[in-house]
Amino acid sequence: MVNFAHGELVTVGAYAMFFAHGAGLPFAAQALLAVLTGALTAVVMERVAFRPLRGASFATLLFSSFAVSVVLQNLFLILISARQKGVPTPGWLNEAFMVGGVSVGWLQVATTFVSLVALGALTLFLRHTAQGLGMVAASQDFAVTRLMGIPANRVVAWAFAISGALAGLAAVFVLARRGTVEPTMGFTPVLKAFIASVVGGLGSLSGAVVGGFLLAGIEVFLDVTLPTEALGFRDAFALLVVVAILYFRPDGLVSRKLELA
Amino acid sequence: VTRLRQSPVIRGGLASLATAGLVLFVVALLAQAFAAPADLRVVGNFLIVCGLALGFQIFSGNSGIVSFGHLAFMGVGAYTGALLTIPPALKESALPALPGFLADAQVGFVPAVIIAALVAGVIAAAIGFPITRMREGALSMATFGVLVIFFVVFDNWEQVTRGATGLFGIPKQTGVFSALAFALVALVVARCFRESRPGFLLRASAADPVAAEALGADVIRLRWIAWTLAGAVMGMMGAVWAGFNLAFGPKQFFFDPTFSVLAMLIVGGLSSTSGALVGAAAITLASELVRRVADVQGLGPITIALLILVILYRRPEGLLAGWEPRWPGRRRAEVET
């Protein structure tokens, strides 16, 4: 399943931080609230856009989650504000330290560290717990998973909760980087994440990581090599590479078959 | 003559013209006679959007594969049509870096639309050649890439498109009736393709690709033909749209309008041309109603999105679920899904 409304989970998390900050909560509590709100919203989303349509085609689910994404975005617009809202990050995250003449920001260190921990935890969970294995199974064959006595609906709901929690976590770092929250903020990072996971191979964790690094690598490479007047076209070139990869490897770079073998 | 009269292509085209075409004609006539200028614009844009929905229908409706990318070809058509009709004097000041042959060119509205359709068709054919070779899921994703790539190009190619500011100064040459005329061209093209041999085989391949291949359908080629034809129709409607709205920017060929055209196909049902038209009418009516009752920014998209969800729950095949009007006489076997 592809959840088009994943970006809105990031936005929800960011708004949760905004309100938590308004209520005077400390940063750690804000972050926790962002993760919880993301998870909760994701579970509700699964009930509205996915569960009633279980077994429907790829395109149908794409449309239903697309619709949910539009509803959420415009609800933010109507109920909160179209304008950017500032959320200050704690001072230490914006500071940097020097390592051998290279300035390293604490934010980058924290982002990397938390991503690695989340990735490690997710890998362990998917490979070594009954819940996690059930999740992988449900993604491959929903009906058979149910026949094996696994409550597949609950497993899918958990998968959504986890992806929502990770989106909330991402919201903390996206917010720390840009400092403001607005209704459409989830769009760009998730579009990139989406492309990365398709290129890497949907349904494969290592694929998502490979895809993410590859996309970032292509972008930075183009940033450095393209002449200034062509920089505006960077995203077009990056996507061209991505489409080319899809052409030669329609299942992504790390295909599921390869991982099963 | 008898063989011609029995041809499903001709009978399909006639049936569509006699029903949907007549309805659209009456709508245009009533609007021209009674509507205020602002409402006349709404009707004109509705007719154009009918053509756009039909363009999407030609590819997605017959092949069963969702394309997110065809608005890019509408953009190609709109820019081509605009650059061919804007007076050279204006182009010299607004677009000083425009290549010579474009800078001096000025043709009438109809030739501009035809050239736009050809240019969009050729570009669609070139892009579609690798794209239609992909497998279904990857293909959908790649069309998404096509949409973004074209947007980035429109948004940054200052010398030709004026980037994010957009083009202006297109001479007013269209009214509701020329919008109607081209929408009807799109309707006849879409319906005739649907009933033609390639269209029939393509629909069969959507129902069961393996069986269709086994019966000799060259699925990749068929997809490519539909993709290219759809691109040409989008280009044509893009040029008409540019001639009707007179100024535009790259965002009008990006996500928000793509979403609303796809919404039309979902609501009406994408497997028939009539479905595309009914969907276009439903979405236009819904958003106009919301705009008039409560003009709150964001309420329109929410209504459309909720409409999509209700349709997906209750009637996943869309309102018309593939129904088409038929010309009286002997019926031919249909593709069963």
Chai-1 contact restraints between the chains, C-beta under 6 A:
chainA,res_idxA,chainB,res_idxB,connection_type,confidence,min_distance_angstrom,max_distance_angstrom,comment,restraint_id
A,P52,B,Y313,contact,1.0,0.0,6.0,A-B,restraint_1
A,A59,B,V66,contact,1.0,0.0,6.0,A-B,restraint_2
A,T60,B,L312,contact,1.0,0.0,6.0,A-B,restraint_3
A,F63,B,I266,contact,1.0,0.0,6.0,A-B,restraint_4
A,S64,B,L312,contact,1.0,0.0,6.0,A-B,restraint_5
A,A67,B,A305,contact,1.0,0.0,6.0,A-B,restraint_6
A,A67,B,I308,contact,1.0,0.0,6.0,A-B,restraint_7
A,A67,B,L309,contact,1.0,0.0,6.0,A-B,restraint_8
A,V70,B,P301,contact,1.0,0.0,6.0,A-B,restraint_9
A,V70,B,A305,contact,1.0,0.0,6.0,A-B,restraint_10
A,V71,B,I302,contact,1.0,0.0,6.0,A-B,restraint_11
A,V71,B,A305,contact,1.0,0.0,6.0,A-B,restraint_12
A,N74,B,G298,contact,1.0,0.0,6.0,A-B,restraint_13
A,N74,B,P301,contact,1.0,0.0,6.0,A-B,restraint_14
A,N74,B,I302,contact,1.0,0.0,6.0,A-B,restraint_15
A,L77,B,G298,contact,1.0,0.0,6.0,A-B,restraint_16
A,I78,B,G298,contact,1.0,0.0,6.0,A-B,restraint_17
A,V198,B,M141,contact,1.0,0.0,6.0,A-B,restraint_18
A,G232,B,N156,contact,1.0,0.0,6.0,A-B,restraint_19
A,F233,B,V152,contact,1.0,0.0,6.0,A-B,restraint_20
A,F233,B,N156,contact,1.0,0.0,6.0,A-B,restraint_21
A,D235,B,V152,contact,1.0,0.0,6.0,A-B,restraint_22
A,A236,B,I149,contact,1.0,0.0,6.0,A-B,restraint_23
A,A236,B,V152,contact,1.0,0.0,6.0,A-B,restraint_24
A,A236,B,V153,contact,1.0,0.0,6.0,A-B,restraint_25
A,L239,B,G145,contact,1.0,0.0,6.0,A-B,restraint_26
A,L239,B,V148,contact,1.0,0.0,6.0,A-B,restraint_27
A,L239,B,I149,contact,1.0,0.0,6.0,A-B,restraint_28
A,V243,B,A142,contact,1.0,0.0,6.0,A-B,restraint_29
A,V243,B,G145,contact,1.0,0.0,6.0,A-B,restraint_30
A,L246,B,A138,contact,1.0,0.0,6.0,A-B,restraint_31
A,L246,B,A142,contact,1.0,0.0,6.0,A-B,restraint_32
A,Y247,B,P130,contact,1.0,0.0,6.0,A-B,restraint_33
A,P250,B,M134,contact,1.0,0.0,6.0,A-B,restraint_34
A,P250,B,R135,contact,1.0,0.0,6.0,A-B,restraint_35
A,P250,B,A138,contact,1.0,0.0,6.0,A-B,restraint_36
